[in-house]
Amino acid sequence: MTPRATYRFQFHKDFTFADAEALVPYLDTLGISHVYASPITTARAGSTHGYDVVDPTRINPELGGEDAFRSLAAALRQRGMGIIVDIVPNHMGVAGGDNAWWNDVLAKGEASEFARFFDIDWREPMVLPILGEPLAAAIDSGALAVEEVDGRCVVTAYGEHRLPIRDEDQALALGADLHTLLNRQHYRLASWRVANDELNWRRFFTINDLAGLRVEDPAVFDAAHDLILGLYRDGLIDGVRVDHVDGLTDPAGYCRMLRARLDAIRPGAYFVIEKILARGEPLAADWGVDGTSGYDFMAEVAGLLHAPEGAEPLAALWAEISGRPAEFAPEELRARQDMLAWQFDAQLRGCVAAFVALARSRPELDGITQGMIHRAIERLLWVFPVYRTYGTGDAAPAADAAIRAEARARVQPFVPPGEGPVVDRILDWLAGDGPGDAADAVRRFQQLSAP
């Protein structure tokens, strides 16, 4: 059933499926065809938004659980209405100890069956930037302790976080020196201030409580989508809205896979994505989606509601109180530079390292230094004209060519003398035309380019 008009419900423990069901007659009188539901899978306890999913295999009991959801769906069906649900394939909530997959990784490290589910650099222990002070100070202040919970020893932090302890350390954990015990774990506790520089796993933008999920792995895709596909199979939902699709390794491949899985059950699912399109940027026609969730439409509406003559006095006021230019472009550039150098430094260095390894694997690229690659990537990211491109390392869609050309023109004023060929090489790799296996390097660039 294609939606005619949707009404979004933000579910949480104080607004449940039962509360929504009571409003179904009212929605019907408005002409609404579908409830658009915020994420319904189990989120962190007490979540008011649901995008910090901790268990995508179960409907959130705080919202009423599966029985209440089925009751809501039945009430809607009786009136010829349906449900579109929001799903979150890009990340999971990992704070507070509610996420069993994440906890298993903390306890077992790379040996965990769920280690492949997350983007983690295993060359060092996982950095957990949850402390309000350096580790030694947190131990001295008593903020950290070892407690026994349900027959197992865990590390507690500030009475809020519960962190698993390795099986090998369980027997002696209660009497162990805390600093020594922590040094033996698969994770490293650290101050929140180190996250931007030292985090070694992908997060959602700068939010340390949300860890990136690797749905490009078929096993991870299945685990993250079995519940939603089951709801569609049972006729309880008519489609999905996918949150932050551009955070994924391969958004196009993901969308095609999800469409295929939905169509294998029953063709006709309504499938839209959260996609931020730049002015004039088209939505790819071969992803198998029915459109975006509407940010581009909202931008057009906002343009109608704002008087353009108001821009000049606002710009003059900004220049007067800030001492900065009245034009937007210098502010955008400075913001991009600051954010990249500060809050995304660890991600930038990881991206640079991937391209450096790629360059050093090819004898013909001798002479391209790490510094040159860093400057080329950094400056391209300062001026990148769209949210991201969609190369796979060995190929790229035709639509990306114009974006790369515009990026090359924009970056030229910032390129140091003699380093233009390095910029060109990076763009060649994004196009799928460079030497070597560029998949990881291209992935890292494209997951970092969001303005």
N, C-alpha and C positions, 0 to 999 in steps of 0.2 A: 504494500500500500504506500503510494507516494504521498508525503505530507502536503497538506494544503496550508496549514498554519500550525506552528508549534508554540508551546508555552513551557518555558524552562522552569523546572523545580530544582532548587538547591537543597538536597537532602542532607540531614545531619541528625544527631540523636534527639534534637528538639523539633524536628520536622521529618516525620517518618513516612513510609509507604501508606500507612493507615490515614495519616493526615492528608496526603495527596488524594487518596481514594475518596475522602469526604468532599473533595472539591471537584470531582469528575463531572457531576451534573452542571455545575457552574461553567466549567470549561466548554461543555457541550453547547450551552446556550450562547457562548461567545463565538462559536464556529471553529473552535480549535479541533484539529484532526489528530494531533499527536502531542503527548507529553515528551518534552526533551529533558531527560534525566541527567543530572550530574552523576559522576561515577558511583556505581552501586556496589562494586566489589569492596572487600573488607579493607578499610583504611586504618591509619593509626588511631588508637582509642581517643575518642573525643574530637576527632577531626571535624571541622566545620565546613570543609570544602570537598574532601574525598579524593583529591589528586595525589595524596601521599599513601597510595595503595601499599598494603603490606601482605595481602594474600589475594591474588587475582583469581583463585580457584573457588572462592566462596562469596556469596552475597552477604553484605555487611549485616551482622546481627543487630547493630545499633540502629539500623534503619527498619528493622522488623524481620530480617532474614528472608529466606526463599519463600516461605509460605505467604508472608505478607506481600511480597512482590508478585507472586502468582495471583493473589486476590486483586491487587491493583490492575494487573494486566487483564484479568477477567472482567472487571468493572468497565474498563475502557472498551474491550471488545464488544460488550453488550450494547454499546452505543456507536459501534462502527468506528472506534478510535483506536489508537495504538501508541507505542512507545519507541522512541529513539534514545539509545543510551550512549553516554560519553565513556570512552575507554582510554586508558593511559599506557600505551606500549613503550614509551620512551624511558620511563624511570619508575622507581619504587621508593616508598618511604622507608628509611633505615634507622630512624631515631627511636629511642625509647624501649628497644628490645622486643618489639612486636613482630618483627619480620623473621620468620623461621628460616627462609632461604639465606638471608644475610647472616643470621646468627650461626648457621652451619658453616658458612665461609669463615667467619671469625674464629670458630672453634677448630676447624680442620685445615684452614688455609687452602692452598692450591689443590690439595687432595679432596676437597669437598666436591660432591656431585653438582653443587650449585656454583662452583667457582667460574664456570664457563658462562653463567648467566649475567655476569657483571663485567664492565670494562675496567680491569685491574692490571696494573703493571706489577708483576710478581717479582721483580728483581730486588725489591725491598719489602719489608712488612707493610701492610696496609696502614696508611696514616689516618687516624681517627681524631680530627680536630674538634674535640668536644669539651676541652678543659677551658676554664676561665683564666688560667695562669699556666706557667710552665709546669711540666710534670713533677719536678722535685718539690716545687712550692705546693702543688696540689696534694702530694703525699704528706708533706709536713703539716698542712692545714687540716688534715683529716677528711678532705673532700672525697678521698678514695678509700674503699674498704673491700674486704673479701667476706662474703656472706654465703650461707647455704640456703638455696631455694629449690624446693621440690627434689631434694636429695642430691643436688649438684652444687658445686661451688661456683660462684660468679663474682666478678668485680662490679661493685656499684660505684657510681659517680654522682655526687650531689643528690643522692637519693632518687635520681630520675632515670639514669641510664643503668641497664644491666648488661654486662658484657661477659660472654662465655669464656671459660678457661679450658685449655686443651685437656683432653682425656689423660694425657701423660702426667699432668700436674695436679689432678684432682685429689689424689691421696694426701698430699702434703700442703695443699693450698692454704688451708686455714692457719697454719703455723709458719708459713714462709715469709721471708723478707719481701715486702710488696714490690720494691724496685726490681729485685732479682726475678720475682715471679712474672712481672710485666715484660721484662726483657726476653722471656721465653715464649711469648705469645706470637701469633701470626699477625698481630696488629701492633701499632705504636700509638699510644695515647699522646696527644699534643695539644697545645693551646690553639684556640680557634684562629688566632692571628697567623698561624703558619699555613692555613689552607690554600690561600692564593698562590703561594710559592712552592709548596711541597706536596700537595695532594697528588696521589698516584692512582686515582680512579676517577672515571668520568662522573660528573655530577650534573644536575639540571642548573644551567647557568652558574650562579654563585651560591646556590643553596646546598649546604653541606648535609642536610637531612634527606636529600633526594639523590639516589644513586642511579646512574644510567644502566639501562637493561639492553642486552644484546639479542634483540628479537630477530636479527639476521640469521642466528643459529636456529635451525628447524626445531630442535628440542625445546629451546626457549620459547619460540613462537607458539608451539603446541601448548606448553604449560601455561602461558600467559593468555591464551585465547580459547581454551577448551570450554570454559564456563559460558562465555559470550556466544560461542558457536552453538552450544547446547541450548541456550535460551532461544536463539533464532530457529534452531531445528524444532523446538517445541511450540513455535508460533507465539512466543511471549513478547518478542520484540520485532520491529520491522526494519531496523537498521542501526547504524552506529555513527557517531561523530568521533574522529580520532584526534586526540590531543597531541599537540606539538610534533607533528609528523616529521618536520625538518630536523629534529634532533637525532633521527635514526641514521644508521650507516647508509642505508639505501632506501630512501623513501619510496621511489618508484617501484622497486622490487617488492617492498613490503605491501604497498597498495595492491599490486597485481596479485600477490599471494593471497591477501585477505579477500579480495573480490572472487578469486577462484574458489576459495574455501566456502564462501557464502553461496556462490552460484551452484556449487556441487550439492548443497543442501536444498536450495530453492532459488531460482533466478529472481531478480527484482529487488534485492535488498537496497534500501536507501543508505548511501555511504558517502559522507562528507568528511573533509579534513580541516583541521586548523592550519591554515597556510597564509602567511603574510606575503602578499604580492606587492612588489614595488609598482609605482605608477607605470603603466604600459606593459608590465610583465604578464604574459598570458599563463593560464593554468594548463599544464600538459594535458593533452587530449588522450594519451595512451596509458594513463594510470588506472583506469577502471573506476574512477570516482565520479560522483554526481555533482561535485562542486566543492567550494570551501564553506566554512561556517559563517562567512559573511563580513569579515573585516574590511574587505575591499568595498562592499556595498555601504558599510557604515561610514567609511571615509568619504564616499560620494555624498551621502546624506549630511554628514558634518559640514561638507563644503557648502551645501545649500543653507545651512543654519547659521553660518558665521559670515559676518559682513567683511569683505576683503579690505575695505577702507580702514578697518580697525587695526590692521597689521602695522601701519606706519607709526602711529602714536605709541603702540606697545613696544615697538623696536626702539624708538627714541627713549622711552622710559628705561628700558633695559640698559641701553648704552650709558644713560646718565647715572644710574645707581651702581653699575658694575664696572664702568670704565672699559668694558669690552665692546667689540664691534656690534653694530645694530643688525648686521646680516646673520642669517642662521648658519651658513656654511662654515665659517671659522669655529663656531661653537660645536658643531657636529664633529669636525675634525679633531678638535682638542678633546672632546669627550671620548671619541674612539681611541685616541692615543693613550689617554689616561686609563681607560678601562682595560685595554690590552696589556699595558705595562704593569698594571696593578692587580686587578681581580682575575685576570686570565693568564698570568705569567706562567704558571705551571703547565697549563694546556698549550700555550705558545711554545714553550721549550720542548714539550713532547712532540709537537708538530715539526719543529725545526729538526729535532733529532732524527725523526723518521725520514725527512728529506736528505739529511746529511748521510745517513746510512745508505740510502738509495744512490746518492751521488758517488759515494766511495766504493760501491759495488761495481762501478763502471770505469774501467781504465781511461776511457776517452774523456771523462769528466775531471781528471786530475787538474788541480789548480782552482777549483771552486771550493772556497773555504766555508767553514761553519758560519763565520761572521757574514759572509756574502749572502748565504742562504737565509740567515736570520733577518738581514736587512730587507731582502726581497720579499719574504713572506710578511714581515711586519708592515711594510709599506703598502703591499697589496691589500692587506686587511684594513688599513686606514681608510681606503677609498673604495672598497668593494661595493658595486652598485646595487646588488640584490642580497637577499637573505643568504642564499647559497646556490651553488651549481650542483649537478647530479652525475658527475663522472664516476666511473667504477675503477679507474686506474688503467684499464686497457681500452676504454671507450668512453664516449660522452654523447649525450643527445645533441642534435643539430642546433637546438635553441640556445645551448650554452655558448656557442661561438661568438655571438654578438655580445654576450655578457663579458667574456674574456677580452674581447677587443676594446670594450668600453673601459674595463679595469686597466688595461695596458695604457690607454690614453690618459686616464686619470692619474695613474701612478707616476708618469714620466717626470713631473716636476720634482718628485721626491727621490728619484733614483740617483745614487752617487755616481760620479764619473766612471765610465768603464764597466759598470755593473748591470747595464741593460740586458746583456745576454743571459745573466742569471735569472732575471725576472722572466725572460722569455722561456727559459728552461722550466721554471715552475709552471708557467701557463701551459707549456707543452705536456707536462705530466697531468695537469688537470684535464687536458683534452684527450688523454689516452694515447698521445703520440710520443711520449718520452721513453727512453730505454729503461729496462729493468721492471721488476714487479712493484708498481707504484700504488697498489690498492690501499695499503695501510696509511701511507703518507697523504694520499688524496682524501681518504676518509677523515683524517685528522684536520686537514685544512677546511673541508666543507662543514665539519661540525663546529668550527671555530669562527666562521666568516659572518655569522649573524651580527648585524649592526647593533 
